[in-house]
Amino acid sequence: GAVVSQHPSWVICKSGTSVKIECRSLDFQATTMFWYRQFPKQSLMLMATSNEGSKATYEQGVEKDKFLINHASLTLSTLTVTSAHPEDSSFYICSAVDRTANTGELFFGEGSRLTVL
Amino acid sequence: QQQVKQSPQSLIVQKGGISIINCAYENTAFDYFPWYQQFPGKGPALLIAIRPDVSEKKEGRFTISFNKSAKQFSLHIMDSQPGDSATYFCAASFGNQFYFGTGTSLTVIP
C-alpha cells in the first residue's frame, strides 16, 4: 500500500515553544490530508482537513491559531503547534488519500508523540 | 453524534479462537467501510475494507461481513493469534469524509 511518512516520531519541548510535525506521502500525490489527535486508549479525533493550496478546514473546537496547518504541495502537509503547553501533549497522526488510485483508501502516518514539559 | 458505533470496547480471546467486532452506521451515503489495526505507539494501518455492493470479503484470516439492510458490518478474525493483539477501528466514509468507531482493544491469550 501507499506510504505516509510522519516526522518526528516523538518530540519533547518546553512550554511556550512551537513544534512542527511533517506529513509526507512518499509514493503518491495527496490532494487531501487529515490531522488527528489521539489520547491514550481513545479513538481518533479529527482536528482538521488539509487541502493542497488552500486553507485547512478545522473541526469545531480546534483552535486555528494554536494548530497551524499548511499543505504547500501534493506530498507535504505540516502541523505546527504554537506556544505549546502541557495540555497539548498527545499523539498526533496524519493521513492521506491517494487521489490517483480512486479507491478511497486512507493511509496513515506512524504518528508523532508530543510531550510538552 | 457518533456516526459509527463500535462494540465491544474490549475483547479477550484465546489463541486459535474467533474474534468478532461489530460496527453500525446510520448514514446510507457511506460507500466505503475499512477496518484499521493499530499497535501501541503506531499509526493505524489498513487491514481490510469493503464496499456496500458485496456482503462479505475475506483476506487470509480476516473477514468483513456486511449487512446493508441492517446498516451493520463486522470484522471476524479467525484462528486469532497473540500477534493480533491490538486496537481495531472500523470506519465509514463517502468522498473525503471518514468517520471512525471508538475502537476495540483485542487481547489474544496464548
Interface residues (C-beta under 8 A of the other chain):
Chain A: G1 V4 Q6 T32 F34 K41 Q42 S43 L44 L46 T49 F91 I93 S95 V97 G104 E105 L106 F107 F108 G109 E110 G111 R113
Chain B: D31 Y32 P34 Y36 G41 K42 G43 P44 A45 L46 A49 T87 F89 A91 S93 N96 F98 F100 G101 T102 G103 S105
